[in-house]
Amino acid sequence: MAHALIIGGGVAGPVAAMALRRAGLDATVYEAVPAGAGPSGSFLTLFANGLAALRAIGADGPVRAVSCAADTVESYSESGRLLGRRPMSGSGEAGLSPRTVPRAVLCRVLREEALRRGIRVEHGKRLVGLTTRSHGRMVASFADGTHAEGTLVIGADGIRSRVRAHLDPASPPPRHTGQFTVSGRTGPRTTIGGAEPAPPRTYRMYYGRGGFFGCTTAPDGTTFWFANVPGPELPRAALAATPDGWRRRLGEVFAADDTPAAAIVAATGDDVVGVNCYDLPSTPVWHDERTVLIGDAAHATAPNAAQGASLAIEDAVVLARCLRDLPDTGRAFAGYERLRRERVERVVALSASLARRRPVTAEERRARDAEVERRLARSARPVRDWLTGYRIDW
């Protein structure tokens, strides 16, 4: 019987296992991180395309239960001037308004839903090797000395994927996008100047002199925020800065702006995470006859378009559909790549272009603000665009 070894238990891995179960195939998820461990501070947004893909396999309900919705985005200049307000992409469809959720919570809920469906999830399983036996079965070796055997391997192990290195040792490494991202969250009922940082179901975006800042406030008053700051790749020691160190650094970045960004950062406790931003513009080899990549392992994207998690979920569902409908693994993998490569590389390119926009002079910033105003003025109604309007016919 076909059995998939899914390497990686973040977002893509558990979704792939659930989609395979819907397709009549068995899978086990192997996650490197021990049970109960996970990052704090970092959060993500799932857009309509990712939520619709979860809905295709009946897995959207648990995610909606632990996330908060947003329907509107407001954009502001460095002076605090409102540049425009528009519906968030995809918010016009019932149940598909973008959802904000802590990354660790999303991963936990997806793993729990997979377990509830009878899928095995094993923790503390860091992949160290893949081999193919003479009869074609795959063997995964883990750092704890254990092994697992299956008929195929799905690499859902992120941007530093060991499965990708196994498929193609010459695969290009991740590319730094010229920025770092810091994200955090305040405590419940935190106010700035006596008001919540953002109205209900709204994202506020601030185009600052030294970086881009966005925030949304959950129903309990917790404000989730992020900052994209241009700059060179930071050394590991700088990324390990204390929460107080990140607060000081971002306070300096946004101090000259007439926006609440610096005050929101200052009001944040220890839930602060900073990371370098990388992407994978194009991965030459996505699969062989027995092994395939999904999610960040195949096409990591900069955070600017906020599509990494949604694309990973799409991948997982499309792959399972191909394995269900095509006659053998090799043709299923080829069909999956044919359906996915052009779209995901387009999204990676879009996100990279957003990361490179770095107006420096006051004149450049005024031109940017004028362009944002024109763009928002054309977006008075919800639209189903190529990015968030993608749907999978399961």
Salt bridges, closest charged atoms under 4 A:
ASP26 OD2 - HIS3 ND1 2.97
ASP26 OD1 - ARG21 NH2 3.81
ASP60 OD2 - ARG64 NH1 2.43
ASP71 OD2 - ARG201 NE 2.35
GLU74 OE2 - ARG85 NE 2.90
GLU74 OE1 - ARG204 NE 2.76
GLU78 OE2 - ARG209 NE 3.35
GLU78 OE1 - ARG365 NE 2.65
GLU78 OE1 - ARG368 NH2 3.91
GLU93 OE1 - ARG384 NH1 3.87
GLU93 OE2 - ARG391 NH2 2.50
GLU112 OE2 - ARG108 NH1 3.36
GLU113 OE2 - ARG116 NH2 2.71
GLU113 OE2 - ARG117 NE 2.93
GLU122 OE2 - ARG120 NE 2.97
ASP144 OD2 - LYS125 NZ 2.73
GLU149 OE1 - ARG133 NH1 2.73
GLU149 OE2 - HIS135 NE2 3.68
GLU149 OE2 - ARG137 NE 2.63
ASP244 OD1 - ARG247 NH2 3.60
ASP244 OD2 - ARG248 NH1 2.33
ASP257 OD1 - ARG209 NH1 3.12
ASP271 OD2 - ARG185 NE 3.38
ASP279 OD2 - ARG175 NH2 2.79
GLU314 OE1 - ARG340 NH1 2.76
GLU314 OE1 - ARG343 NE 2.93
ASP315 OD2 - HIS299 NE2 2.43
ASP315 OD1 - ARG340 NE 2.68
ASP325 OD1 - ARG324 NE 2.56
ASP328 OD2 - ARG331 NH2 2.71
GLU337 OE1 - HIS287 NE2 3.09
GLU337 OE2 - ARG341 NE 2.82
GLU345 OE2 - ARG341 NH1 2.69
ASP369 OD1 - ARG368 NE 3.17
GLU371 OE1 - ARG374 NH2 3.03
GLU373 OE2 - ARG81 NH1 2.98
